[in-house]
Amino acid sequence: MSDFEGLKALVTGGASGIGRATAELLAARGAEVAVLDLDPSSVDKPLLAHRADVTDDASVRAALSAAVTDLGGLDVLINNAGIGAQGTVEDNDDEQWRRVLDVNVLGMVRTTRAALPHLRESAHAAIVNTCSIAATAGLPQRALYSASKGAVLSLTLAMAADHVREGIRVNCVNPGTVDTPWVARLLDAAPDPAAERAALQARQPAGRLVTAAEVAGAIAYLASPLSGSTTGTALAVDGGMQGLRLRPVGQ
Ligand SMILES: NC(=O)c1ccc[n+]([C@@H]2O[C@H](COP(=O)([O-])OP(=O)(O)OC[C@H]3O[C@@H](n4cnc5c(N)ncnc54)[C@H](O)[C@@H]3O)[C@@H](O)[C@H]2O)c1
């Protein structure tokens, strides 16, 4: 497939997990791809790598400008960099709230702000935000993270409305629990990692974790010029977790 032939894409948080799988898939489908990450040291050709912290506006603007120069333009922005938080509304202090919202929400604002002048020059402009099932389902012990992803969902819709007449599409993906280095870190920190993995798998009707490649496939679908009429949507990639209500096994 070469639907991205001739297009230029930037993926934030593209050095690991979902972002890495997305950068590699877009490149395999013909795009020239730059990764923007806190630590892009593991990123290899054909991907271009730029170091930036999405909480630092100057750093984002400098990296985005350098990436656009390297790529020779920008058609596709994947806002994917994000961090997690655990706990109820009582458990995270104000500093943690500011930190997670700064990365997960304002990070997307900063990269999008810097990218829009370039996207306006594109005939196939698309933005895809990595949201989460935490935006649409109440999950225990995820108050702060869920608030950040709820904001991403609303931001996606507002951005889609603001830029539709400029020919810029904006959508998001809502993954369930994805088997990435992030989840591996969570499992490592659990008192019983095997039991925690089993519980996460059982929470998904499909009975297994989502793969990063499956989320990348959904992101590529939304970013592709083949999806020119798709904007303001949230695509669940969650093994049925949001939409299905199964009876217990055997009943
Ligand atoms: N893994 C899951 O279960 C899951 C589920 C739903 C949504 N998501 C979302 O998917 C996205 C990617 O998650 P992942 O599981 O691939 O995580 P990951 O930890 O494997 O990768 C995240 C990447 O983002 C980068 N990053 C973090 N903070 C940054 C910053 N301030 N500036 C620049 N880069 C930064 C990291 O260096 C890392 O390379 C996140 O937005 C996350 O909320 C993940």
The ligand as an SDF file (V2000), in Angstrom:
LIG
                    3D

 44 48  0  0  0  0  0  0  0  0999 V2000
   -0.3820    1.7340   26.3290 N   0  0  0  0  0  0  0  0  0  0  0  0
   -1.7020    1.8690   26.5460 C   0  0  0  0  0  0  0  0  0  0  0  0
   -2.3540    0.9830   27.1330 O   0  0  0  0  0  0  0  0  0  0  0  0
   -2.4280    3.0900   26.0620 C   0  0  0  0  0  0  0  0  0  0  0  0
   -3.8320    3.0430   26.0230 C   0  0  0  0  0  0  0  0  0  0  0  0
   -4.5300    4.1670   25.5790 C   0  0  0  0  0  0  0  0  0  0  0  0
   -3.8400    5.2980   25.1800 C   0  0  0  0  0  0  0  0  0  0  0  0
   -2.4710    5.3080   25.2290 N   0  0  0  0  0  0  0  0  0  0  0  0
   -1.7940    6.5350   24.8140 C   0  0  0  0  0  0  0  0  0  0  0  0
   -0.8870    6.2350   23.7760 O   0  0  0  0  0  0  0  0  0  0  0  0
    0.1790    7.1820   23.7680 C   0  0  0  0  0  0  0  0  0  0  0  0
    1.5000    6.4400   23.6870 C   0  0  0  0  0  0  0  0  0  0  0  0
    1.5680    5.5030   24.7430 O   0  0  0  0  0  0  0  0  0  0  0  0
    2.5460    4.2430   24.7210 P   0  0  0  0  0  0  0  0  0  0  0  0
    1.8540    3.1670   25.4760 O   0  0  0  0  0  0  0  0  0  0  0  0
    3.0420    3.9850   23.3410 O   0  0  0  0  0  0  0  0  0  0  0  0
    3.7080    4.8200   25.6860 O   0  0  0  0  0  0  0  0  0  0  0  0
    5.3190    4.7090   25.6570 P   0  0  0  0  0  0  0  0  0  0  0  0
    5.7160    5.1330   27.0330 O   0  0  0  0  0  0  0  0  0  0  0  0
    5.7530    3.3840   25.1220 O   0  0  0  0  0  0  0  0  0  0  0  0
    5.7310    5.8440   24.6030 O   0  0  0  0  0  0  0  0  0  0  0  0
    5.4880    7.2020   24.8760 C   0  0  0  0  0  0  0  0  0  0  0  0
    6.5580    8.0340   24.1850 C   0  0  0  0  0  0  0  0  0  0  0  0
    6.2560    9.4230   24.4650 O   0  0  0  0  0  0  0  0  0  0  0  0
    7.4730   10.0770   24.7840 C   0  0  0  0  0  0  0  0  0  0  0  0
    7.2110   11.2240   25.6550 N   0  0  0  0  0  0  0  0  0  0  0  0
    6.7300   11.2070   26.9220 C   0  0  0  0  0  0  0  0  0  0  0  0
    6.6980   12.4580   27.4320 N   0  0  0  0  0  0  0  0  0  0  0  0
    7.1630   13.2780   26.4500 C   0  0  0  0  0  0  0  0  0  0  0  0
    7.3800   14.6730   26.3740 C   0  0  0  0  0  0  0  0  0  0  0  0
    7.1610   15.4790   27.4310 N   0  0  0  0  0  0  0  0  0  0  0  0
    7.8550   15.1840   25.2230 N   0  0  0  0  0  0  0  0  0  0  0  0
    8.1280   14.3840   24.1660 C   0  0  0  0  0  0  0  0  0  0  0  0
    7.9500   13.0430   24.1780 N   0  0  0  0  0  0  0  0  0  0  0  0
    7.4850   12.5010   25.3180 C   0  0  0  0  0  0  0  0  0  0  0  0
    8.3130    9.0260   25.5000 C   0  0  0  0  0  0  0  0  0  0  0  0
    9.7100    9.3650   25.4690 O   0  0  0  0  0  0  0  0  0  0  0  0
    7.9820    7.7630   24.7220 C   0  0  0  0  0  0  0  0  0  0  0  0
    8.8720    7.5650   23.6270 O   0  0  0  0  0  0  0  0  0  0  0  0
   -0.0140    8.0400   25.0240 C   0  0  0  0  0  0  0  0  0  0  0  0
   -0.6460    9.2580   24.6700 O   0  0  0  0  0  0  0  0  0  0  0  0
   -0.9520    7.2110   25.8820 C   0  0  0  0  0  0  0  0  0  0  0  0
   -1.7450    7.9980   26.7490 O   0  0  0  0  0  0  0  0  0  0  0  0
   -1.7480    4.2380   25.6630 C   0  0  0  0  0  0  0  0  0  0  0  0
  1  2  1  0
  2  3  2  0
  2  4  1  0
  4  5  1  0
  4 44  2  0
  5  6  2  0
  6  7  1  0
  7  8  2  0
  8  9  1  0
  8 44  1  0
  9 10  1  0
  9 42  1  0
 10 11  1  0
 11 12  1  0
 11 40  1  0
 12 13  1  0
 13 14  1  0
 14 15  2  0
 14 16  1  0
 14 17  1  0
 17 18  1  0
 18 19  2  0
 18 20  1  0
 18 21  1  0
 21 22  1  0
 22 23  1  0
 23 24  1  0
 23 38  1  0
 24 25  1  0
 25 26  1  0
 25 36  1  0
 26 27  1  0
 26 35  1  0
 27 28  2  0
 28 29  1  0
 29 30  1  0
 29 35  2  0
 30 31  1  0
 30 32  2  0
 32 33  1  0
 33 34  2  0
 34 35  1  0
 36 37  1  0
 36 38  1  0
 38 39  1  0
 40 41  1  0
 40 42  1  0
 42 43  1  0
M  CHG  2   8   1  16  -1
M  END
$$$$
